[in-house]
């Protein structure tokens, strides 16, 4: 009974991420539109505001930290947030930020992610795996992994791919409640997912210089729904059945 209650709570939490992400992304687009409109009418200098573009990294990093449920996600969210802080302070003239001085921070962040990845169970250390767990928790850093899920009560989970690839095969899986949610975070990587023919997929993620490609055939009578949320930066997601 306790596990069921906890899983339901996690599922509701994941389902609440998508509306919040869409609202933030929508406000950002509207704000940029207003800036450029005022700039075209010479009412306001948009470049003065766009100088502080690193604030976007603060938003993305903060939201990733708020959604994090394991150390790798905390490391990635913290790294993005730290980069946003440094670049914002640099734009404000408080500190001098030169890439030739700070580029090793990227190596530090990747190193921390790799260390935590090696200490966590079920994070894609094997080239091919099979799972019957109701939730997946996959992290790949500069590598590739394949996971087949045969769970009949699939609820969703988290997928992180940094300069790597993840292939998730759900064709033998099923849902007990009719809904599941996957939260993804892909940076310079790829995520391929295969779904059963009676599932429908709703993508609510935010692509940044990336693409979502849905090759799946919509079912005639969709009764099971998989929602994909999260961020894809310079990468891609492909869905097929």
Secondary structure as UniProt FT lines:
FT   HELIX           2..40
FT   TURN            41..42
FT   HELIX           46..50
FT   TURN            51..54
FT   HELIX           55..67
FT   HELIX           71..91
FT   TURN            92..93
FT   HELIX           99..102
FT   HELIX           104..119
FT   TURN            121..122
FT   STRAND          128..131
FT   STRAND          135..141
FT   STRAND          144..149
FT   STRAND          156..162
FT   STRAND          165..169
FT   TURN            171..172
FT   STRAND          179..187
FT   STRAND          190..194
FT   TURN            197..198
FT   STRAND          199..203
FT   STRAND          206..208
FT   STRAND          211..214
FT   TURN            220..221
FT   STRAND          224..233
FT   STRAND          236..240
//
